[in-house]
Structure formats: structure tokens, C-alpha cells
Amino acid sequence: MRMLLRDPSHSRHLMEQSRTINNLFSFAGIGVTGGFEQFATGAGAGPPAVAITGRTYHLIRDTEYTDHSIHWFLYDEALRTQRAQQFHTHSYVVQAIVDDLREVNPYVGHLQHFHSIPRPGTERLFIKS
């Protein structure tokens, strides 16, 4: 990835496609027990803002949902490549990120083992700090 960032044309592509690239590798999200309240934006209304009600938590996406990035990363890289092409994201950028994640993320190998475990139903994992 560092080599990609050194080349101005690659850096430009990364900046232009950053939201798409983020979505291709978004494994978790933020959930709330209440909801999200959007505030008016536009001329004279102020900057975009949102209020969260209730408790917030991290939500790790279901790996069996085949149209989500965690499934693509762990089990179906061809589908992720197809999605990247649909959004005009270069394959070498996707591969560089995959390589970096496999090198630095200690959880990837552990997550891949969950695919082979029979699932009788939905399971929840709570990690308390």
C-alpha cells in the first residue's frame, strides 16, 4: 500500500474512490437501540448533523449475507472484485488492501474458521471492556 501512495496517480485514485474502497472493506457498523435524528441542512440551517438516541454498539456483519464486504473478504473475493469493478475501483488497490489486512489483522484467520462451524441459529458475541 505504501508504494501505491508514493505514486501521484494512485494517490489520486485512492482519494477519489475512498468511500467506495471503505465500503468494500467495511466489516462492522454502529448500531443504536434508539434511532438517528437528522437535522435540517442547507442555506442558513447549519452544517449536516445527526443525533443518536439510546445506546450505541458495534455491529459485526453476518458473514453468510453474500452481498456484504465481510463475506467477500473471507469467502468470495471474486464477488468483491466484481463489485470493485462496478464502482471503477482498480483491482491493484483492492489487492494491496487485502494484503495489508492479512498481514496486520490478527482476527482474519480466526474469522475464517467460523465458516466451517455448523450454525443452528443466530449467535451473539458480547465483548465487555
C-alpha positions in Angstrom: 0.0 0.0 0.0 2.8 2.4 0.8 4.1 2.0 -2.8 0.6 3.0 -4.1 0.6 6.1 -2.0 4.0 7.2 -3.4 2.7 7.4 -7.0 0.6 10.5 -7.5 -1.8 8.8 -10.0 -2.5 6.0 -7.5 -2.9 8.5 -4.6 -5.4 10.5 -6.7 -7.4 7.3 -7.4 -7.4 6.4 -3.7 -8.7 9.8 -2.7 -11.4 9.8 -5.4 -12.5 6.3 -4.5 -12.1 6.4 -0.8 -15.8 6.0 0.1 -16.2 3.0 -2.3 -13.0 1.4 -1.0 -14.1 1.9 2.6 -17.4 0.1 1.8 -15.6 -2.8 0.1 -13.9 -3.4 3.4 -16.5 -2.3 5.9 -16.9 -5.3 8.3 -18.7 -3.6 11.2 -21.1 -0.7 11.7 -22.6 1.3 14.5 -26.0 0.2 15.8 -28.3 2.0 18.2 -31.1 0.9 20.4 -33.0 4.2 19.8 -32.5 5.8 16.5 -30.9 8.6 14.4 -32.4 12.0 14.1 -31.3 14.1 11.1 -31.2 17.9 11.4 -32.1 20.2 8.6 -29.2 21.3 6.4 -28.7 23.9 3.7 -28.7 27.6 3.5 -28.9 29.1 7.0 -29.6 25.7 8.6 -26.1 24.9 9.6 -23.8 22.0 8.8 -25.0 18.4 8.4 -25.7 16.9 11.8 -27.3 13.9 13.4 -28.3 13.0 16.9 -28.2 9.4 18.2 -30.7 8.2 20.9 -30.3 5.2 23.0 -27.3 3.0 23.4 -24.7 2.6 20.7 -22.9 -0.6 19.9 -20.6 -2.1 17.2 -22.4 -4.5 14.9 -20.3 -7.1 13.1 -22.0 -8.0 9.9 -23.3 -11.6 9.2 -20.7 -13.5 7.1 -23.5 -15.5 5.5 -25.1 -12.5 3.9 -23.4 -12.9 0.5 -23.8 -9.3 -0.6 -21.6 -7.8 2.2 -18.0 -7.0 2.4 -17.1 -9.3 5.3 -18.4 -12.3 3.3 -16.4 -11.1 0.2 -13.2 -10.7 2.2 -13.4 -14.1 3.9 -15.1 -16.3 1.3 -15.8 -14.7 -2.1 -13.0 -12.4 -3.3 -14.3 -12.8 -6.9 -17.6 -11.1 -5.9 -15.7 -8.3 -4.2 -13.6 -7.8 -7.3 -16.7 -7.6 -9.4 -18.2 -5.0 -7.0 -15.0 -3.0 -7.2 -15.1 -3.0 -11.0 -18.7 -1.9 -10.9 -17.6 1.2 -9.0 -14.4 1.7 -11.1 -12.0 0.8 -8.3 -8.7 -0.6 -9.6 -8.0 -4.2 -8.7 -4.4 -3.5 -7.6 -5.8 -1.1 -5.0 -8.2 -3.8 -3.7 -5.4 -6.4 -3.6 -3.0 -4.0 -1.8 -5.6 -3.5 0.9 -6.3 -7.3 1.2 -2.6 -8.0 1.5 -2.2 -5.3 4.2 -5.2 -6.6 6.2 -4.0 -10.2 6.1 -0.6 -9.0 7.3 -1.7 -6.8 10.2 -5.1 -8.0 11.3 -4.9 -10.9 13.7 -8.6 -11.7 13.5 -8.8 -12.6 9.9 -7.6 -16.1 10.3 -9.9 -16.6 13.3 -12.9 -15.3 11.4 -12.3 -17.7 8.5 -12.7 -20.6 10.9 -16.3 -19.6 11.7 -17.3 -20.5 8.2 -16.8 -24.2 8.9 -18.8 -24.3 12.1 -22.4 -25.5 11.7 -24.8 -22.8 12.7 -28.1 -23.8 14.3 -29.2 -20.2 14.6 -28.1 -16.7 15.2 -25.4 -16.3 17.8 -24.3 -13.2 19.6 -20.9 -12.4 20.9 -20.6 -9.7 23.6 -17.2 -8.3 24.5 -17.2 -6.4 27.7 -14.5 -3.9 28.4 
